[in-house]
Amino acid sequence: MADVPGRREPGTGEINYPAVARTLAALGYDGTVAMEAWASDDSELALERFRSAFTL
């Protein structure tokens, strides 16, 4: 998954990733979530955004 529009990292578009993470946890999902996107600018900031997107 990647944020919309632009396939950038979480927090740069319209998808509410914390809500997605909470819903998956509430449903008992414990599998892998793959994220594939382009860094919008600073690659270190993008990596932090990827990590925090699914940290509850």
Sine and cosine of phi, psi and omega as CSV:
sin_phi,cos_phi,sin_psi,cos_psi,sin_omega,cos_omega
0.00,0.00,0.39,-0.92,0.05,-1.00
-0.49,-0.87,0.38,-0.93,-0.04,-1.00
-0.95,0.32,0.40,-0.92,-0.07,-1.00
-0.87,-0.49,0.70,-0.71,-0.02,1.00
-1.00,0.09,0.22,-0.98,0.17,-0.99
1.00,-0.09,-0.10,1.00,-0.03,-1.00
0.79,0.61,0.72,0.69,0.03,-1.00
-0.98,-0.18,-0.01,-1.00,-0.04,-1.00
-0.93,0.36,0.32,-0.95,0.03,-1.00
-0.81,0.59,0.61,-0.79,0.02,-1.00
1.00,-0.07,-0.04,1.00,-0.02,-1.00
-0.95,-0.31,0.03,1.00,-0.06,-1.00
-0.59,-0.81,-0.57,-0.82,-0.19,-0.98
-1.00,-0.10,-0.26,0.97,-0.11,-0.99
-0.99,0.14,0.73,-0.68,0.03,-1.00
-1.00,-0.02,1.00,0.07,-0.08,-1.00
-0.90,0.44,-0.61,0.79,0.07,-1.00
-0.86,0.51,-0.61,0.80,0.04,-1.00
-0.92,0.39,-0.63,0.78,0.05,-1.00
-0.89,0.45,-0.72,0.70,-0.01,-1.00
-0.88,0.47,-0.68,0.73,0.02,-1.00
-0.89,0.45,-0.66,0.75,0.00,-1.00
-0.91,0.42,-0.71,0.71,0.04,-1.00
-0.87,0.50,-0.68,0.74,0.03,-1.00
-0.90,0.43,-0.68,0.74,-0.01,-1.00
-0.90,0.44,-0.50,0.86,0.03,-1.00
-0.99,0.13,-0.09,1.00,0.02,-1.00
1.00,0.09,0.22,0.98,0.01,-1.00
-0.93,0.36,0.79,-0.61,0.03,-1.00
-0.76,-0.65,0.42,0.91,0.01,-1.00
-1.00,0.01,-0.24,-0.97,-0.03,-1.00
-1.00,0.02,0.62,-0.78,0.15,-0.99
-0.89,-0.47,0.88,-0.47,-0.01,-1.00
-1.00,-0.09,0.69,-0.73,0.03,-1.00
-0.83,-0.55,0.77,-0.64,0.02,-1.00
-0.69,-0.73,0.91,-0.41,-0.07,-1.00
-0.40,-0.92,0.12,-0.99,0.06,-1.00
-0.99,-0.17,0.65,-0.76,0.10,-0.99
-0.93,0.37,0.74,-0.67,-0.04,-1.00
-0.96,0.28,-0.46,0.89,-0.01,-1.00
-0.36,-0.93,-1.00,-0.02,-0.04,-1.00
-0.98,0.22,0.89,-0.45,-0.07,-1.00
-0.92,0.40,-0.53,0.85,0.05,-1.00
-0.92,0.39,-0.66,0.75,0.05,-1.00
-0.90,0.43,-0.66,0.75,0.03,-1.00
-0.88,0.48,-0.68,0.73,0.01,-1.00
-0.88,0.47,-0.67,0.74,0.05,-1.00
-0.89,0.46,-0.64,0.76,0.03,-1.00
-0.91,0.43,-0.63,0.77,0.07,-1.00
-0.88,0.48,-0.72,0.69,-0.03,-1.00
-0.90,0.44,-0.68,0.73,-0.08,-1.00
-0.98,0.21,-0.30,0.95,-0.05,-1.00
-0.86,0.51,-0.57,0.82,-0.05,-1.00
-0.87,-0.49,0.34,0.94,0.08,-1.00
-1.00,-0.04,0.88,-0.48,-0.01,-1.00
-1.00,-0.05,0.00,0.00,0.00,0.00
